[in-house]
Amino acid sequence: MGIDYAAFSAAVEQAVCEKLAAAGDAAGLGTMLDTVAHLTELTLDEGSSREQAALIACHAGCSACCNLNVAVLHPEAITIAAFLREREKQPSFTPVGTKLEKFARYLYGVGDEERIRLRIPCAFLDHRGWCLIHPIRPIMCRSIAATSPDQCRRSLETTWMDDEEPVMLNLVQKSLYDEAFIQVAAALDRNGLDSRSMELHNAVQAFRDRPERVEEFLAGGRITL
C-alpha cells in the first residue's frame, strides 16, 4: 500500500483545469474545490492503512488549531462567501457576519506568531467550537491532522514563548493537501487568474462585502483589499 504522488498531482491538475474551464460563477468554483477535496480524500483512503487512519485525533469540537492564520486562494474565499450569504438569516449564522467583519479588520497584517499569542479563534466557530463551514473548509484546514489534541494545544501555547514543542501530524495528509493547494494555484495562474493566497477572514470578507468581485476575478482582475 502506498501513494503515487506523481499520479495524484497529475489527476488533480487535470480535474482542476477541466472544472475551472467550466466555472462561470461561485457555484462552478465550488464544484472545482469539491472535486479536489474528493480526489485527495480518495487518495488518502486508498493509500493509508487502518493504523495510520486511527492515529488522527482531530474531531468535531476540537478547535485547538483554529486560532492560526489560514491562507486561502480566491476560489475558496468566493465559495465560503457565497455559502454564508445563503445562510446569513439562520440563527446559527447570524453572528458570523459581524465577527467576520471585525476579525478581518483586526487581523489585517497580523503575523502567524502574533495570531497565536493573541489566541483569536476563527470567526467560523460556533459556541461549541464546531466549524460552521466544515463542508467547504479551506484546503489548508483540511491538511492539518494532529495525532494528539493535548500536544497540539501545548505546542500552540509554547510557540510564542520560544519554547516550542513539535506537533505530530499525519504527514501523508498534509503533503497531499499541500500539493492540491499548489496545483489549484498553478491552474489559476495558467488561466490568467489571480493565484495569490490571502488570510482567510480578509479574503472572505472581501467577496462577502462586494459580490461583484467574483466577476472581476473570473475576468482576470487582480483583487485588492
C-alpha positions as CSV (number, residue, x, y, z in Angstrom):
1,M,0.0,0.0,0.0
2,G,1.4,3.4,-0.9
3,I,0.6,6.6,-2.7
4,D,1.8,7.5,-6.2
5,Y,2.3,11.3,-5.7
6,A,3.1,11.9,-9.3
7,A,-0.2,10.3,-10.4
8,F,-2.1,12.3,-7.7
9,S,-0.6,15.6,-8.9
10,A,-1.5,14.8,-12.5
11,A,-5.0,13.8,-11.6
12,V,-5.6,17.0,-9.5
13,E,-4.1,19.1,-12.3
14,Q,-6.4,17.6,-14.9
15,A,-9.5,17.8,-12.7
16,V,-8.9,21.5,-11.8
17,C,-8.3,22.5,-15.3
18,E,-11.5,20.8,-16.5
19,K,-13.6,22.2,-13.8
20,L,-12.1,25.7,-13.9
21,A,-12.8,25.9,-17.7
22,A,-16.5,25.4,-16.9
23,A,-16.6,27.6,-13.8
24,G,-18.5,30.8,-14.6
25,D,-19.6,31.7,-11.1
26,A,-19.2,30.9,-7.4
27,A,-21.0,27.6,-7.8
28,G,-18.7,26.5,-10.5
29,L,-15.7,27.3,-8.4
30,G,-17.2,25.4,-5.5
31,T,-17.6,22.3,-7.8
32,M,-13.9,22.6,-8.7
33,L,-12.9,22.7,-5.0
34,D,-15.3,19.8,-4.2
35,T,-13.6,17.7,-6.8
36,V,-10.1,18.5,-5.4
37,A,-11.2,17.5,-1.9
38,H,-12.8,14.3,-3.2
39,L,-9.7,13.3,-5.1
40,T,-7.5,14.0,-2.1
41,E,-9.7,12.1,0.3
42,L,-10.0,9.1,-2.1
43,T,-6.2,9.0,-2.4
44,L,-5.8,9.1,1.3
45,D,-8.3,6.3,1.8
46,E,-6.6,4.1,-0.8
47,G,-3.1,4.8,0.3
48,S,-3.4,4.7,4.1
49,S,-3.6,1.8,6.4
50,R,-6.2,1.4,9.2
51,E,-3.4,2.0,11.7
52,Q,-2.4,5.3,10.1
53,A,-6.1,6.5,9.9
54,A,-6.6,5.6,13.6
55,L,-3.8,8.0,14.6
56,I,-5.7,11.1,13.6
57,A,-7.1,12.6,16.8
58,C,-9.0,15.6,15.3
59,H,-12.7,15.6,15.9
60,A,-15.8,17.9,15.9
61,G,-15.4,20.4,18.7
62,C,-11.6,20.2,18.9
63,S,-10.7,23.7,17.7
64,A,-7.2,23.8,19.2
65,C,-5.6,24.8,15.9
66,C,-8.4,27.2,14.9
67,N,-6.5,30.3,16.1
68,L,-3.9,30.1,13.3
69,N,-3.7,32.3,10.2
70,V,-5.1,30.3,7.3
71,A,-4.1,31.0,3.7
72,V,-6.8,30.6,1.1
73,L,-7.0,31.0,-2.6
74,H,-9.6,33.3,-4.2
75,P,-11.9,30.4,-5.3
76,E,-12.0,29.2,-1.7
77,A,-12.9,32.7,-0.4
78,I,-15.6,33.1,-3.1
79,T,-17.2,29.7,-2.2
80,I,-17.2,30.5,1.5
81,A,-18.7,34.0,1.0
82,A,-21.5,32.5,-1.2
83,F,-22.1,29.8,1.5
84,L,-22.5,32.5,4.1
85,R,-24.9,34.7,2.1
86,E,-27.2,31.7,1.6
87,R,-27.4,31.1,5.3
88,E,-27.0,34.5,6.9
89,K,-30.6,34.5,8.2
90,Q,-30.2,31.2,10.0
91,P,-29.8,31.7,13.8
92,S,-26.5,29.8,13.9
93,F,-25.0,32.0,11.2
94,T,-26.4,35.4,12.3
95,P,-23.4,36.4,14.4
96,V,-20.9,35.2,11.8
97,G,-21.1,38.2,9.5
98,T,-20.4,40.6,12.4
99,K,-17.5,38.5,13.7
100,L,-16.1,38.1,10.2
101,E,-16.1,41.9,9.5
102,K,-14.5,42.6,12.9
103,F,-11.8,39.9,12.6
104,A,-10.9,40.9,9.0
105,R,-10.1,44.4,10.3
106,Y,-8.4,43.3,13.4
107,L,-6.2,40.6,11.8
108,Y,-5.2,42.5,8.8
109,G,-1.4,42.4,8.7
110,V,-1.1,40.2,11.9
111,G,1.7,37.6,11.5
112,D,1.5,34.0,12.5
113,E,3.2,34.2,15.9
114,E,1.2,37.3,16.8
115,R,-2.0,35.5,15.9
116,I,-1.1,32.5,18.1
117,R,-0.2,34.9,21.0
118,L,-3.5,36.7,20.7
119,R,-5.4,33.4,20.7
120,I,-8.1,34.8,18.5
121,P,-10.4,31.9,17.4
122,C,-11.7,31.6,13.9
123,A,-14.9,33.6,13.2
124,F,-16.4,30.4,11.7
125,L,-16.6,28.5,15.0
126,D,-19.9,28.2,16.9
127,H,-20.3,28.3,20.7
128,R,-19.4,24.6,20.8
129,G,-16.1,25.1,18.9
130,W,-17.6,23.4,15.8
131,C,-16.8,24.6,12.3
132,L,-19.8,26.2,10.6
133,I,-18.2,25.9,7.2
134,H,-16.8,22.4,7.6
135,P,-18.2,21.0,4.3
136,I,-16.3,23.8,2.4
137,R,-13.4,24.4,4.8
138,P,-10.2,25.6,3.2
139,I,-7.6,23.2,1.8
140,M,-5.1,24.3,4.4
141,C,-7.5,23.5,7.2
142,R,-8.0,20.0,5.7
143,S,-4.3,19.5,5.6
144,I,-3.9,19.6,9.4
145,A,-4.5,16.3,11.2
146,A,-2.9,16.0,14.6
147,T,-2.3,12.7,16.5
148,S,-2.8,14.3,19.9
149,P,-5.1,17.3,20.7
150,D,-3.3,17.9,24.0
151,Q,0.1,18.0,22.4
152,C,-1.3,20.3,19.7
153,R,-2.6,22.7,22.5
154,R,0.7,22.6,24.3
155,S,2.6,23.4,21.1
156,L,0.4,26.5,20.4
157,E,0.8,27.7,24.0
158,T,4.6,27.5,23.9
159,T,5.4,28.6,20.3
160,W,5.2,32.3,21.1
161,M,7.3,31.8,24.2
162,D,10.3,30.5,22.2
163,D,9.9,27.1,23.9
164,E,8.5,25.1,21.0
165,E,7.0,21.7,21.2
166,P,6.5,20.0,17.9
167,V,3.1,18.8,16.8
168,M,2.9,15.2,15.5
169,L,0.9,15.3,12.2
170,N,-0.3,12.9,9.6
171,L,2.3,13.9,7.1
172,V,0.7,12.0,4.3
173,Q,-2.5,14.0,4.6
174,K,-0.5,17.3,4.9
175,S,1.6,16.6,1.9
176,L,-1.4,15.6,-0.3
177,Y,-3.4,18.7,0.6
178,D,-0.3,20.9,0.2
179,E,0.1,19.6,-3.3
180,A,-3.6,20.1,-4.0
181,F,-3.2,23.7,-3.0
182,I,-0.2,24.1,-5.2
183,Q,-2.0,22.6,-8.2
184,V,-5.1,24.8,-7.8
185,A,-2.9,27.9,-7.6
186,A,-0.9,26.8,-10.6
187,A,-4.1,26.2,-12.6
188,L,-5.4,29.7,-11.7
189,D,-2.1,31.2,-12.9
190,R,-2.1,29.3,-16.2
191,N,-5.7,30.5,-16.9
192,G,-4.7,34.2,-16.2
193,L,-6.5,34.4,-12.9
194,D,-5.2,35.8,-9.6
195,S,-3.4,33.0,-8.0
196,R,-2.3,34.8,-4.8
197,S,-3.3,33.5,-1.4
198,M,-4.8,35.7,1.3
199,E,-5.6,35.4,5.0
200,L,-9.0,33.6,5.4
201,H,-11.0,36.3,7.1
202,N,-9.8,39.2,4.9
203,A,-10.4,37.2,1.7
204,V,-13.9,36.0,2.6
205,Q,-14.9,39.5,3.8
206,A,-13.6,40.9,0.5
207,F,-16.1,38.8,-1.5
208,R,-18.9,38.9,1.0
209,D,-18.7,42.7,1.1
210,R,-18.6,43.1,-2.6
211,P,-20.0,40.1,-4.5
212,E,-19.3,41.8,-7.8
213,R,-15.6,40.9,-7.2
214,V,-16.4,37.4,-8.3
215,E,-16.9,38.6,-11.9
216,E,-13.8,40.7,-11.6
217,F,-11.8,37.7,-10.5
218,L,-13.2,35.4,-13.2
219,A,-12.4,38.1,-15.8
220,G,-8.7,38.0,-14.8
221,G,-8.8,41.0,-12.4
222,R,-6.4,41.4,-9.5
223,I,-8.3,41.6,-6.3
224,T,-7.2,44.3,-3.9
225,L,-8.5,45.0,-0.3
